[in-house]
Amino acid sequence: MTGATRIIACDVMKEELLAVPLERPVEFHFVSMGLHRWPDKLREELRTVLSQSAGVERVVLAFGLCGGAVAGLAAPELPLVIPRAHDCIPVLIGTRPVYELLVQEEKGTYFLTGGWLEGERTVFTEYRRVRDKYGEKKALRVMSTMFDAYRRMVFIHTGHPRESEHIATGKELAGLLGLEFMERSGDNAWLASIVNGPWDEERFITLAPGETLTEGHFGCGLAQGVAMQGI
C-alpha cells in the first residue's frame, strides 16, 4: 500500500506537529480548537474530513476522546489510528504516566500550552471579553466561578515558537485567579510517533477500514483532571 499518511489534528497542536521532521510523506489537515465547545459539531467536521482521503494509505486522528466527540467515527476505506488518550494533554506532556502523576498530585490542575492560548476563544480572551463588556469585577467573578475547582495552573513547555509570551499570559491569568503557577517540560516523542510512527498498541488505537471508534477503545483506567481540556 503506497501513499501519504493523513494527519487530522486540532489547531492546539499545530506548531508542535509541524515542527516534527518528516520521515514519510505526510499531509496535515487542521480543525479549529473552537469546535471543542460543541462536540457534535466537532464530530461532524471530523466525519466530513475522514470521508475525503483519496491517495492516502492511513489516517491518523491526532485527537483524544475529547469528551466523546470522536466516538462513532470511522475511516470508511482506510486504517484509522488515534492516540490512546482522553485529550491532548498527555500527548503534549509525552506520556500518560507523567500526566497521571500530575493529576494525582493535584486533581484541580488546569493545563496550558502555547497552542491553548492562540485559539480564537481561549480562556484568556474570554476573560478580556467579559472585562471589556462588564468591567473587571464582573470578569473576575465569572472567571473565579469557572475555575472554582482548580488549585493550580501548569504550563507545558512544548517548543512552541511564541512560548515566552504565552508563559507570561499564563502567569497573569493564574495571578488573577489566585492559582499556583507551575511550568513543566513536555516531551515530543508521542507527537513524533503521531507523524512518523510507530503506532504501537500501548499509545495508539488502530482500527481496520470502516471499523467504528468507541469510547471503550480508550479503556476506563486513564486518569482525568477536574475537566478535560481538549484533543
N, C-alpha and C positions, 0 to 999 in steps of 0.2 A: 504494500500500500504506500503510495507516494503522495506528497502534498504537504502543505504547511499545517502547523498547529494553530488553531484559532483560540485566542485568549479573550474571554469576555470578562471585564472587570469594572469595578466601581472607580470613580474619579479619586476616591480616597487613596488608592494605591498607585495612581498613575505614574507619578515621578519615580517611585521605587521600582516598579516593574520595567519602565523604560530604561532604567539605569543598568539592568542586568545584561551582561554581554551575551549575545545570541550565539548558540551552538547549533541551531537548526532553523529552518525557515519558520517564521512566526508572523502572524498578523494580529493586531490588537483591535478590540472594539471596547470603548469605554462608555459607561452609562452614568447619568447624574446621580451623585450621592443623595440629592434631594428626594429621589424616589423611595428611599428607605422610610420616609414618613407615611407612605401608602403602600404596604406590602402587596396588595392586589395589583396596583399599577406597576410595581416593580416586576412582579411575576409575569404580567402580560408583555412588558417590554422585553424581558429575557426570552420569553417564548417566541416572540417575533424574531429576535436576533438568532436564536437557535435554529430557526427554520431556514435561515439563509447561510448555507455553509458549502457552497459549490467550491470544488478544488481544495478542500480541506480534508486531512486524514483523521483528525480528532479535534474535539472541543474541550478546552479547559475553562471551567466556570470559576473564576477567581473570586468567589464569594464564600461565605459560610452559610449556615442555615438561615441566618438573618431574620429571626422572628417568624420562621416558617415560609418566608417569601419564595424560597426555591423549591419547596415541596410541590410535587406534581409536575415538575419539568422533566423533559426528555429531549435528547438529540435524535430526531427521527431516523437518521441514516448513518450516524457516526457514534463511536465510543464517546462517552461523556465522563470527564474527570473533574472532581471538585475537592477542595481541601476538607479534611475531616475535622471541622471546627464549627462552633456555633456562630462566630462572627470573625471579623478580620483581625482582631486584637492579638490572638495567639500567633497568627501568621506573621504579623509585623514584629512581635517580640521574638519569634523564631522557633519556639517550642511550646507545646501545651503544658508540660510540667512547670516551666518557669511562670507561665501565666497563672496556672492554678495555685502556685505558691503565693503569688502576689495577692490573689483573691482571698486565699486562706488567711494571710496576714491581716487583711482589712477588706471585708466584704463591701464596704462603702467606698470603693475605688472607682474613680472616673478616669478613663484613659484618653490621652490626646496624642496626636501626631501632627506633623506639618500638614498633611493632607486633610485631616479633620478640620483644620482651621482655614481652608481655602475654598470650601464649597459656597454655593450661593446663599445658603441659610445655615450658618454654623451657630453654635451656642453663643459665641461672642457677638456675631452680627444680630442675633435675636435680642441680646441684652441691649445693644445700641439702638435697635429699632424701637423697643419699648421705652428706653430712656428718652429718646428724641420726641416720642409721641406723648408720653405721660409724665416724664420727669424722673430724676434719679431715684427718689424714694420708692416710687411705684415699681421701677425696673428692678431694684434690689429686692423688693418683696416678692415679685414674680419669680426671679431667679432663685431666691432662697427657698421658695416653695418647690421649685423644680429639682433643686439639689438637696432637699431636706434629708434624704437617706445617705448622702455621701459625706465622707470624712476627709478624703484626700484626693488629689489630682496627680496622676502620674503621666509625665510626658515621655514618650518613647522616641529615642534617637534612631532614625531610620536612614540618615544621609540625605534627607530632603534638602533641596538647594536653598530654600529660604527658612531653614530651621531656626536660626538665631532669632529672627524677628518673631517667629511663632512661639518660641520659648518665652520671650518677653510678654507676648499676649497671654499665654497660659498662666504666667506668674501674676499678671494683673488680674485675670479672672479669678484665680484662686484667692488672691487677696481680697477682692470684692465680696467673695462668698464665705470667707473665713475658713478656707480649706487648706490643709497642709499641701505643699507643692513639692513633688519629687521628680527627679529625672532618672531614666533607666535606658541603658543601651539596648537596642534591638539587635537582631541577627538576621541577615538576608538569606540564610540557607533555604528556608521554606519558600521564600519568594523566588529564589533562583530555580528551585525544582518546579515551581508552577510554570516557569518559562521554558526550561530545558529538560525537565525530568531529572532523575527517575521519579515516577509517580507511584511510590511504594504504598503498600496496603496500610501501613501504620499511620501515614499522614494524609492519604488520599482515598477517596471513594472512586472506583472506576465502574461505570455501567456499560452494558452492551448496547448497541444501537437500538433505539426505541424503548429501552428499559426506563421506567419512571422512577425518579428520585423521591424518596420518602423521608420523613423525619427519623424513622427507625434506622436508616442507613448511618446516621450520625452517632447512634448509641445514646445511652442515658447517663453515662458516667462523667461527662465533661463538666468541670466547674463553671459556674456562671456568676457574674457580679450582680450588683443590685439591679442594673438594667443593661441589656445588651445594646451595643453601640454601633452596629453597622454590618460589613460584608459577611 
